[in-house]
Amino acid sequence: MQIGLGLPIADPAALLDWARRADAGPFSTLGLLDRLVYDNPEPLVALSMLAGATSRVQVQTEVLLTPLRDTALLAKQVATLDRMSGGRLVLGLGVGGRADDHLAAGVDLRTRGRRMDEQLALLRRLWSGEPFGAECGPIGPAPLRPGGPPILFGGFRPAALERVARWGDGFLAAAPAPWCGELFDSVRGYWREHGRDGEPRMVAQVNIALGPQPVVDDARAALGAYYEFTGIAENMLSGLRTTSAEIRSAIRQFADLGADEVMLYCYGADPDQVDRLADMIG
């Protein structure tokens, strides 16, 4: 099973150090979250920088809030990063749930699911080289594969889980292991219903902080602030894994559920966590 790293958002400039260390280590993927009305780096821009600073690891949006973006421009941005990274981009996509993000983007929160499905249909067409419309030609560059880069979908509702089978390649589960067995089973069920070959890729996420107490305190503060709007920040904090034994246990749980990859999401800003985690993984 592969192990990736979710990157902290407090200091965008520091992410180059994180990326270079990860690229030299045992990690498969670098992930970065997306928000609009928040103090985080824009993920496609940031991941472009990280792809240029590395040669091996994949770069992954976790998750990109597709309804907030213009679809034609998004198709061009994604294809450009896909080509320039040598096919190392993985798109994790979601609809988002924050009213302020949608307000700032000028899109309707209530219709975000329908908008996303319309966007996905257009993205697939554009990445396959078809024209934008009757009076508008194709939008290049072409991605490395005709249908575009691999797509993972995050979410918990049936519509989000079915979207994996309709449009995607896999599922990104930002939930604790006890919840994920049922989610994984649902995704696999939709996959079979839609007649898809093979199996969907399953990617899990674990929030972690590994280091001395100041590292843990920093991570708890960042995680709590990020999820404050939900009203259940304490639930998220209770799931933070802060020792090697806890992190290894979480990885084993997801392995037992059939996960293909586990993203260790680091909320603390200390880049030495990359080296500690690399030593832990062996």
N, C-alpha and C positions, 0 to 999 in steps of 0.2 A: 504494500500500500504506500502511496506517495504522501509526503508531508509538505505542506506549503505554509507560508507566513502571511497573515494579515497585518498590514502596516499601520502604525499609529499616525495620527493626523495633526498632532500639535505643532510640528516644525517641518514644513515641506522640504526645506533645504537639507535637512538631516537624512531624508529618505534615500539619497544617493549612497550614503554610507551603509545603511541597512541593505540596500540592493546589492552592492558589491560584496558584502560579507555573505549574503545568502547565496549569491551566484557561485561563490567559492566553496560553499558547503553542500550538505545533502538535500537541500530543499528543492521542491519541484516548481513552485509557483509563488509569485508575489501578488497579494490581493489588496485592493483599496476601495473603501466605501464611497458612497456618493450622497451628497446633500447639496441643496442650493442655498437655503437660508441658514448657513452654519459656517463656522470658521475652519473649513477643511479645503484641501487642494482639489481642484477639478480633476477627476480621475483620468480622463483620456489624455489631458495635457501632462499630468504627473507621470502616468505610466509610459508615455512616449519618452520622457527623460530617462526613466528607469530602464526601459528597453535599450536605449542607446548606451547606458552605462554598464550593461551586462551582455553576456553572449549565450547563455544557456537557459536560464529560468523563464518560465511562462509569466506573462503579466495578465492580471485578471481583474475585471470590475466586479465589485462585490457588495451591492449590485448597482448597476447603472440604472437610474430612474428614467426609463425611455420616454414616458409621456411628457416629460419636461422639455424635450428636445425637438427641434425641427428635423423631420425625418430625412430629407434629402441631404442636408448638411451632415447629419449623423452617419449616413451611409458612406459619404466621402471620408469623414474622419476615421471611421473604423477601418475602411479598406486601406487607407494610407498607413495607419499604424500596423495593420496586419502585414502589409507588404514590407514595410521598412524594418519590422522586427523579425522578418524571416518566418512568419507564421506562428509567432509565440504569443499572440493575443488570444485570450479566452474571454468571451462576453458573458458575464453574469448580469442578468436583467431582472428588473422588478418594476412594479407600478408605483411604489411609494405610498405613504399614508399621511404625510404631513400637509395640512392645509396651507401653511405658509410657503412651502416650496412651490406648490401649484399656483398660489396667488402671485408669487414673484415671476413665475414663468408665463403667466397669463393663460393657463389651461384649467379646465374644469375638473376638480377632484372627483366629482360624482361619475364622470364618464371615462375615468382613466383606464379601466380594463378594456373597454371597447376601443378606445384610442390606441392602446398598445397593440391589439390584434390587427388593426388597420395598418399600423406602422410596420409590424412584422411582415405582413404580406408585401408591402412596398419595399422594405429592405431586402427581402429575398429576391424580388424581381430585379432590383437595381444591381445587387451583387452578382446576379447571373448575366448581366450585360444587357438587359432589356431597357428600352427607352423609358424615361419618366412618364411620358404621356404622348398623346397624339400630336401635340405641338412642341414637344420638348424631347431631346435625344437622351442617350445614356449618360450616366454620371460615373466617371472613372475616378481613380484607377480601379482596375479589377482586383479583388482580393486573391489570395493564393489559390483558394479553391472556389469553384463557381458559386456555391451557395453562401459564401462568407465564412467567417471564423466559427469555431465551435461556440454554441450558445447553451448556457445553463440558466434555469429560471429559479428564482427564490420565491417563497410565499408559502401560505398554509391553507388557503381556501381551495375548494375543489377546482375552480376555474384556473387557478395558478398551477395546480398539479397537472391538470389535463393539458395545459399549454406546453408542458415539456414534450408530450407525445405529438402534439399538433405542429409545433414549430422548432423544437429544440433538440439538443443532444444529451442533456442531463439535468440534474436537480441539485440546487445548492441549499442545504438544510442548515439554517441558522437557528438551531433548536437543540436542547439537550438530548442525549442518547435515548432516554426512556420514551420520548415523544416520537423519535425518528423511525422506529420500526414500522409504525402504522403509516407514516408519511411515505417511506420508501415503498411499502407494499402498494399504496394507492398509485404512486407514480408508475410502478411496474405494471399494475393492472391497466391503467390508461394506455400505456405503451403497447400492450398486447391488443387491447380493443381497437387501436388505430392501425394494427397490422404492421408495426415497425419491426424491422429486423434487429437481431442482437439484443443488447440490454442498454438501458439508459445509464449514463455515468452518474454516480452518486458522490457528491462532495459535501462533507460535513464541516462545521465550524465550531471551534472551542475557544472561548475567551480565556486568555492566560496572562500571567505575569510571573516571570521567573528571575529571582534575584533577591537582594537584601530588602529589608522592610521598606525603605524609601521607594524602591521600584514598585512594590505592591501597592503602597499608599498612592503613588502617582497614577497607577492603573485604575485603582478603585475610584479616584476622583474623576478621571476622564470618562470611565464607563458610566458612572452615575450621572454625570452632566449630560452625556449623549442621550441617555434613555430617560431623562427626567420628565420629558413631555408625556411619556406613556403612563405615568402614575404607578408603574410597577418596577421602578429602577432597583428596588431592593431584591426583587426576584432575579434580575440580571446579575447583580453583585454576588448573590449567593451561588451563582454558577461559575464564578471566576475561579480558575484553577491556578494555584500558586506554588505548588511543589512538583518536583520531578515525578514523584509517585502518583500524584493526582493527574498529571498530564498524561503519563503512560497509561493509567487506568482508563481515561477517557478515550485515548486512541484505540485501546483494545476493544472497548465497548462498540465503537463505530466499526472496527474491523469485523467484529462478530455479526454486525448488521449488514455487512457486505459493502461498506463504503469503499470507493476507489481511492479517495484522497481525503485527508483531514487538514483543514486550514487552522493553524494556531494563530488566533487573532490577538495581537499584542497591543494593548491600550497604553502601557507605560512607554515613555519616550527613550529609555536607556537602550542604545543599540547593542550593548554587550549581551543583551538577551539572545541575540542571534547566535553568538558563540556558545552560550550556555545551552541553548536548545540543540545546537549541532552536537555538542558533547553528549547530551542526554540521548539523542537519537542514535548516536554511534555511527 
